[in-house]
């Protein structure tokens, strides 16, 4: 799915969380969104998920303007916040079933797929327990299993690598993301871990105090900064501490 | 200078030197302040009501009941704070002693107890006759000053003495009783009889009322006598404070799910805490679904020796995915699910979190209506207006609770549970209206019969009673679109900005028009009445449509700042 963001501005009261952000993400790209705390990363994902409504600017998905009223577009994207939105009492299997039905993806053969995902994410042992009884990592993996079962065209992940998931879960996510990106799925995720962003992204978007500071591939950023080795992103982000709005 | 003040000074200095930091600070702080709590005004309303009709005795008695009720409720709050409040988990991981935490909760409760000073002083002032002596004024002031200490001591006692702790929920009953006696006075006399004052004097809050009464009646000696128990209890405050700290020695924090926990105190066992655990965590107890089974890591499983759940199988997954929400929980459930389309059923499954138990709700309403009808033979009397309010309220608990609108915290803000999932306003509203239509339809006969019986016993003719019950019932039906829109409004924050200011007068006018048409519908008859009902029904529909328009076009955020 192609994502075109144009002049996106979002204010909470007087506070400018996003300011005139524009970028275009092509189908099948994996984009890491970086920035200090309060830079606007989560707000960007919320706008894309239609939870927060922009004050100005627009978002187009495959050329179609996105708004909360466009259920057809919203059924093609999946937003997974840092703390997943889950009910306490259903079991993981029931949660996944509810999500699949909301997305209209309860087709034949889904059970095989869900079983495979739960097995890969090591959720079979807790699949019958209420979600409230699960650990933080298990809860996140439950929400992730639902996402992977839905197979959305646009995936929005807020801090997936600081979610309490075990290495196995992280590996499953990364392998799925690469495979899905090959099939045209677009993935945006926020992170504070620069090494992950460098190794696991086609492009990096760096937000600074609501504005888009940089949006390019790691290789291009390396060229621009002239960094020969070490963390490119650390070099790009270091001067931001001194930059005003 | 405290550490906090030193840090604030340094932050202020940093802002002065950094314009960007100053701007960010100004932007983040530039929100409208929260409305101050109106709780302290509540007893004043009751006092004003009694005093306004010349019932000074009743106003003083109300203060006594209010103080007792507040003590009981605050005692329960202290226990809840120490058992499962947010501080328990937050400080469990920090090097803070249990005594310190207990003392922190105690100090907060003591500060909150200061609000009781206002109603004591107001009621006492009303009771004082013109030309009061210096001793009367001194008694009045002393009662106002010592009242908060009495409440703090009683609340602490309620928190540490198990027998008293069981009475904390009775405090809410007393608050309700205050409201009832203020607005439906049941022929209260201007001067309460001696037996009433005797009964009031049996409660600790009543001691303050006695002081004020005797001070106003120029019985200085009697006032002084009533000071004795008050001073004695207030003097016990330090001892109660240290007992609270000793009593709440935390043995462990029992974590029950992602955000739920309870503290297990020294000397307690998990087996002793099933009620607490059930109350704190709905998932693993009575509300758990039939398919939910205990987890090996669950402390209750270990404590109760249950066998952990076996791993899920392919067949289990296939069965759950195919089944959808449980639809065979009784005849009403089957009726609701049959009426919904496939997509609507999926939306309702989400908005109710699979917890729909329509038949169970219906049975609960039948029981409530039966209680109202039977009770009306015995005690109803002047209480017909309360019944008229209570029945829709009982129904409201069932009809207007949608789990999918509960808030979840993410990224520092609250969003409704449905927010990240693809559910449209129109389809959700349509499905909710359909579900509530069935709920109202099946509960209607019982409510109408109960309302008619209750009205008849309250002195209305059967026809009048049935008409009143029917009218109230239709009002509930007509209000449904507003309640559906309200469910969305509750989880959203409007971002119309300045336009809100322009819209506000229209909203106020609409609200007044709606209430007026409702009253007109109850009072008028014939064509005029139906015209009023049409207006009463039309306004919620307009609200539903207009809010939907705003919602779909992004004039609201599905975000709220936690308070």
Interface residues (C-beta under 8 A of the other chain):
Chain A: X12 X13 X14 X15 X16 X42 X46 X49 X50 X51 X52 X53 X54 X55 X67 X68 X69 X71 X74 X75 X78 X79 X80 X81 X82 X83 X85 X87 X88 X89 X90 X91 X93 X94 X96 X97 X98 X99 X100 X101 X102 X103 X104 X106 X110 X111 X112 X114 X115 X118 X123 X124 X125 X126 X127 X128 X129 X130 X131 X132 X133 X134 X135 X136 X139 X158 X209 X244 X245
Chain B: X19 X20 X23 X24 X26 X27 X28 X30 X31 X256 X257 X258 X260 X281 X282 X283 X284 X287 X288 X289 X291 X292 X293 X294 X295 X297 X298 X309 X310 X311 X312 X314 X316 X317 X318 X320 X321 X322 X323 X324 X325 X343 X346 X347 X349 X350 X353 X354 X355 X403 X408 X409 X410 X411 X415 X417 X419 X420 X421 X422 X423 X424 X425 X427 X495 X551 X552 X553 X554 X555 X556 X557 X558 X559
